[in-house]
Amino acid sequence: MPETKARTTEQIEADIAATRARLASTVDELVDRAHPKNVAKRQVEQARAQVFDERGQLRTQKLVAVGAAAVGVLGMLIMIRKLVGRR
């Protein structure tokens, strides 16, 4: 078995101080991430990335697909309403 050297009080206190500093940094980062303004900013960036590519060009294929899906859902709703209205 390897022998472990006894640590001094100063070493233990230094470890505790370093751990406390890392923990404080982590808490600060989490608070910053969870701030409503930053959350909203990330959501806007994600939405923008869905519509625009890296060069700032519209992602027309994705927009066409979303538009077609919306038209399809609307058509189904209209058809269901007409079928239900006949009864």
N, C-alpha and C positions, 0 to 999 in steps of 0.2 A: 504494500500500500504506500502511495506517495504521502510524504509528510506535509502537512499544511502548517504554515507559519502563522502564529497568532498576529492578528492585525492590531495596530495601535488605535487609540481613540481618535487620533487625528486622521488616520486613513478611513476609518468608518465614517467620521463626520464629513470628510471630503466626498466619499461615495454618496452619502445622503444628500449633500448639497448638489452634486452633479445630477442625481436622480430627480431631485426637486426641480432643478432648472429644465431638464428634459420634459418633465411632466407639465410644467407651466407653459412651455413652448407648445406642447401638443394641445393643451386646453385652449390656448390663444388661437391656434390654427383651427380647431373645431368651432370655436365661437365665430371666427371670421367666415368659415364655410357656411355656417347655419344662419348667418345674418340674412334677413329677408331680402334686402337689396341685392346681395350677392347671389342668392338662390334665384331670384327673378332674372338677374343678368345671365346666369348660366342657362336658364330656360329659354330666354330670347336667343342666345347663341345657338342652342340646339335646334330651335325652330328655324332659324336662318340657315343653318347648315343643311336642313332638309330641303329648302327651297333653292338655295344658291350653292354652286360648287366652289372650289378653292379659288378660281379666277373671278368670282363674282357673277358668273353667268347663271341664268335661270336653269334649273333642272327641269326642262320641259317634259321629258318622259315621265318623271314622277308626278308632275302637275296634271298631265293628261290622264294618268292612271287614277289619281285621286278624283279628278273630275268625272271620269267614266264611272267609277264606283259610286259617287254621289248621285249621278243620274240614274244608275241602276237601282239604288236603294229607293230613290224618289219614285221611279216607275213601279217598283214592287208595292210601295205604300199606296199609290193611286189605284193599282189593280186590286189590291186587297180591299180597299175602301169601296170600290165599285161592286165587287163580289158580295161584300157584307151588306151593302145598301140595297141589293136586289131582294133580299129576304124580307 
